[in-house]
Structure formats: structure tokens, C-alpha cells
Amino acid sequence: MSRLDTDEAEILAAYEAGRLISVGSKAEIARLRAAARATAIKDRRVNIRLSAGDLQDIQARALAEGMPYQTLIASVLHKYVTGRLQERKRGTGPAKPAAKRATRRTTRSDA
């Protein structure tokens, strides 16, 4: 198990001592649990075709985020359909631009 920082240790100690109380009503907690279950259910399979370069970029980004690339794709699609995916201008925000790969992407005209 990883080491806890000071804040995490305080929260854990408060939880174990029974000093934490729920601020949600039973109805709200039940509603949120149902929503979480419905969101987590993945009952459909989708096959898509991506360029090799795009897939490599997705896999690299997923590795940097510490998640499987399929999970990253599903997360991006979910954010898009729920209106939470926000476009940002290049060079702004906390993310650094991805490094250019040394290999050249192949297009149909190159073949």
C-alpha cells in the first residue's frame, strides 16, 4: 500500500474513529448509487477503425494517464455525448503538447 500524506492520514484517522458523517440523505445516496451503476454498465461492444498513428497517440496518452487505452477512448466519448468535453486552444492549459514521433505516418498516397 502506498504511503499516505498528512491530509490523507487525518481523513483515515477521522474515518476509523467514526468522526465522519454523511451529508447526503438516504434518497440522494440511493439515487447517486443507481446513477453510478448505470454509468458503469458497459453492455455494448463497438468496433472502430483508427489510423495507426492515432492509435499510437491514444495509447501513449493513456499510458501517461495510467489507464488502459480503451478506458480513455470510452471516457472521451462519454464526455463528448454528455457535453462535458471542452475544446481548448493549442498551447493553453496544463497539458504539454505531445512530442513528435520520429517515424512518419503512412497515408494511402504513400503506398
Summary of the structure (lengths in Angstrom):
residues: 111
radius of gyration: 20.9
end to end distance: 50.9
largest distance: 67.2
contacts: 152
relative contact order: 0.07
helix: 50%
strand: 0%
